Amino acid sequence: MNAKKFTEKYHSQIDYINNLRDKDIDLSDAPEISDFSSAQPNRFFKPKKAALSTKIDADVLAWLKMHDNYSQYLNELCRKQMNVELSH
């Protein structure tokens, strides 16, 4: 199949989909999900990292360094607190 025919077919399919009304879409094989209690976080999500230079109390830093990969541990602590604050 040549590229021009493929492109024409592709565009006609996209036009068809774009012109569908919501009521014309058959969702019988995809029931609405209303309970997300068993939802899992996206395991492929990797937030963008940014470098930070700041001052921290020496005893707090010593405590952080007691953990393996203290930078990751600090990030996890901050993310947990961020999620708590954002959920209110």
GUSE-160950 format. One record per atom (N, C-alpha, C): residue in one letter; z, y negated, x negated. Coordinates in steps of 0.02 Angstrom, whole numbers, plus 50000, padded with zeros to 5 digits. Each point is the difference from the previous one (the first is absolute). Example, Ala and Ser with C-alpha at 12.3 -4.5 7.8 and 13.67 -1.06 7.14 Angstrom:
// GUSE-160950
A503905028449340
A500004994150045
A500004994049955
S499644994750018
S500034994149958
S500374994550039
//
This chain:
// GUSE-160950
M500005005949957
M500004994150043
M500004993849955
N499564995350015
N499984994149957
N500554995150019
A500154995449954
A500554995350009
A499904995450059
K499384998050014
K499874995450055
K500165003350067
K499805006250011
K500155003550062
K500755001050007
F500325001949946
F500735000850002
F500334993550019
T499794994649970
T500294993550015
T499894998150073
E499415001250026
E499854998450070
E500455004250046
K500055006449986
K500415004550041
K500744997849996
Y500214998549940
Y500704997749990
Y500134993750040
H499564995249996
H500104993750036
H499985001050076
S499585004550024
S499985001250072
S500655003350023
Q500285004549960
Q500645003150017
Q500564994850000
I500004995749951
I500524994849996
I499934995350060
D499404998150017
D499894995750058
D500265003350064
Y499865006550007
Y500245003750058
Y500764999950004
I500335001449945
I500735000049999
I500284993150014
N499714994949971
N500234993150010
N499934997850073
N499525002850035
N499884998050070
N500385004250051
L500365005149976
L500395004050046
L500584996050028
R500125000950065
R500594996950030
R500585004949992
D500614997449997
D500595004349992
D500025005650052
K499834998450062
K500055004950054
K499475005549993
D499484998949959
D499485005049990
D500145004849943
I500554999049965
I500175004349944
I500455005750026
D499795006149986
D500385005950022
D500555001549949
L500624998950021
L500575001249956
L500395006250021
S499705004350041
S500365005750026
S500225004949945
D499645000249945
D500205004549945
D500444996549949
A500194993850013
A500434996149955
A500524996350041
P500515003650024
P500504996850042
P500384994549963
E500234995150038
E500364994349971
E500675002549971
I500174997649942
I500635001749968
I500494994350014
S500575001850030
S500504994950015
S500665001449965
D500085006049971
D500615001749964
D499845000649926
F500244995349961
F499875000049928
F500605002349960
S500485003350033
S500625002049966
S499885005049944
S499475003950004
S499865004849947
S499454997749953
A499834993750003
A499474997349956
A500225000149928
Q499535001349957
Q500125000249928
Q499684993849967
P500334997249949
P499694994349965
P499365002349964
N499564995349989
N499385001549964
N500165001949928
R499915006349983
R500175002249932
R499514997449948
F499444997250021
F499524997449953
F500094992549988
F500454996850037
F500124992849993
F500334998649933
K499704995649962
K500294997949937
K499994992349999
P500594997050010
P500014992750000
P499814997149933
K499704994250002
K499814996549939
K500634998149962
K500005001149935
K500584998449958
K499904993049970
A500554996549991
A499994993449968
A500564999749949
A499874996949945
A500514999249947
A500484994450020
L500625000849980
L500524995150017
L500464999249941
S500154993849984
S500484998649948
S500564996050032
T500625002649995
T500564996750032
T500645001549961
K500524996450016
K500655001249969
K500415004350048
I500375004649973
I500425004450040
I500665001049961
D500545000750037
D500655001049967
D499985006249957
A500314999649942
A499985005549951
A500295006550028
D500544999550039
D500295006150027
D499555003250053
V499644995950037
V499535002650050
V499425003549964
L499754996949947
L499465003049962
L500235006649968
A500615000149974
A500265006249970
A500035005550054
W500224998250060
W500035004950054
W499315002650018
L499514995350004
L499325002050016
L499725004849947
K500154998649937
K499735004049945
K500315007049998
M500535001150037
M500295006750004
M499545004750040
H499564997250038
H499535003950041
H499365001349961
D499725005950010
D499335001449971
D499514995150032
N499564997349961
N499494995350023
N500334994550043
Y500424996149968
Y500394995050036
Y499574994750034
S499404998949974
S499554995150031
S499805002650070
Q499835006450004
Q499825003050064
Q500615000150047
Y500595001549972
Y500605000150041
Y500154993150029
L499934994849959
L500114993250023
L499504998350056
N499385002049991
N499494998750051
N500175003550065
E500245006349996
E500195003750060
E500584996650036
L500494997549962
L500574996450030
L499764993750036
C499564996349967
C499744993950030
C499595001550062
R499585005249998
R499585001850057
R500445002050059
K500535003949987
K500465002150054
K500304993950033
Q500244995249960
Q500304994050028
Q499484995850036
M499414999549973
M499464996350033
M499865002950069
N499965006750005
N499865003250064
N500564998850049
V500624999949977
V500574998650044
V499934992950028
E499874995349956
E499954993050022
E499404998850046
L499455003449986
L499404999050041
L500065003350068
S500445004950006
S500075003550064
S500454996250049
H500314994749978
H500444996050045
H499644994250030
//
